[in-house]
Amino acid sequence: MEIQSWFDLFIEQIKDTSALQWVAVSFGVTEVLLAKKNNVLLYPAGIISSALSILLLVEVLLYAEAALSTYYVIMSIYGWAHWLRRKNEPPVKITYSTKQDWAITSTIALGGWGVLYFILKNFTDSDVPLLDAFISSTAWAGMWLLARRKIENWILLNISNLFAVPLLFYKNLPLFALLTAFLFVVACFGYFEWREKINIEAN
């Protein structure tokens, strides 16, 4: 397909985008910007964005990603409470993953992929079970590393983002695709910023 054809398709998708998707993505962007400023309001913005995303993803049969958004809601509530309780304490240091961390990460990513694919293939009407399961399992693995302040979380999250962008376009969710592309760029910067912090702390 020519570039112009892709552009025309994108414009057509944008025109057909529902108000619910606009609201969900708006709160998603707000969450990222608040997170960059280290503002606690990122959590309520994230809860709203993820809750609306669940409805939209189920509608297009992306059940694993909907489950992922459900996890985001739960972790946002936990993170909000944790933030308020520990706001005056120093943050956990950023480190590289150990062999044990990688073993757990691999289990989450590969094992999760297999389990999710089996469930989607045999118990749902998903039309993209393999890709949906892969995107979600790598994101789960990335979030586990993020919670442990491991720098490699950005790599796993971006593997998920990389495959999610075309799938979201395919599912007629262009704003979600653009948000995911934006998150891909943010994750790239996040990796290098975290690496710099590790190097500073090491000296």
Secondary structure in CASP SS format (residue, H / E / C, confidence):
PFRMAT SS
TARGET T0000
AUTHOR 0000-0000-0000
METHOD secondary structure of the structure
MODEL  1
M C 1.00
E C 1.00
I H 1.00
Q H 1.00
S H 1.00
W H 1.00
F H 1.00
D H 1.00
L H 1.00
F H 1.00
I H 1.00
E H 1.00
Q H 1.00
I H 1.00
K H 1.00
D C 1.00
T C 1.00
S C 1.00
A H 1.00
L H 1.00
Q H 1.00
W H 1.00
V H 1.00
A H 1.00
V H 1.00
S H 1.00
F H 1.00
G H 1.00
V H 1.00
T H 1.00
E H 1.00
V H 1.00
L H 1.00
L H 1.00
A H 1.00
K H 1.00
K C 1.00
N C 1.00
N C 1.00
V C 1.00
L C 1.00
L H 1.00
Y H 1.00
P H 1.00
A H 1.00
G H 1.00
I H 1.00
I H 1.00
S H 1.00
S H 1.00
A H 1.00
L H 1.00
S H 1.00
I H 1.00
L H 1.00
L H 1.00
L H 1.00
V H 1.00
E H 1.00
V C 1.00
L C 1.00
L C 1.00
Y H 1.00
A H 1.00
E H 1.00
A H 1.00
A H 1.00
L H 1.00
S H 1.00
T H 1.00
Y H 1.00
Y H 1.00
V H 1.00
I H 1.00
M H 1.00
S H 1.00
I H 1.00
Y H 1.00
G H 1.00
W H 1.00
A H 1.00
H H 1.00
W H 1.00
L H 1.00
R H 1.00
R H 1.00
K C 1.00
N C 1.00
E C 1.00
P C 1.00
P C 1.00
V C 1.00
K C 1.00
I C 1.00
T E 1.00
Y C 1.00
S C 1.00
T C 1.00
K H 1.00
Q H 1.00
D H 1.00
W H 1.00
A H 1.00
I H 1.00
T H 1.00
S H 1.00
T H 1.00
I H 1.00
A H 1.00
L H 1.00
G H 1.00
G H 1.00
W H 1.00
G H 1.00
V H 1.00
L H 1.00
Y H 1.00
F H 1.00
I H 1.00
L H 1.00
K H 1.00
N H 1.00
F H 1.00
T C 1.00
D C 1.00
S C 1.00
D C 1.00
V C 1.00
P H 1.00
L H 1.00
L H 1.00
D H 1.00
A H 1.00
F H 1.00
I H 1.00
S H 1.00
S H 1.00
T H 1.00
A H 1.00
W H 1.00
A H 1.00
G H 1.00
M H 1.00
W H 1.00
L H 1.00
L H 1.00
A H 1.00
R C 1.00
R C 1.00
K E 1.00
I C 1.00
E C 1.00
N H 1.00
W H 1.00
I H 1.00
L H 1.00
L H 1.00
N H 1.00
I H 1.00
S H 1.00
N H 1.00
L H 1.00
F H 1.00
A H 1.00
V H 1.00
P H 1.00
L H 1.00
L H 1.00
F H 1.00
Y H 1.00
K C 1.00
N C 1.00
L C 1.00
P H 1.00
L H 1.00
F H 1.00
A H 1.00
L H 1.00
L H 1.00
T H 1.00
A H 1.00
F H 1.00
L H 1.00
F H 1.00
V H 1.00
V H 1.00
A H 1.00
C H 1.00
F H 1.00
G H 1.00
Y H 1.00
F H 1.00
E H 1.00
W H 1.00
R H 1.00
E H 1.00
K H 1.00
I H 1.00
N H 1.00
I H 1.00
E H 1.00
A H 1.00
N C 1.00
END
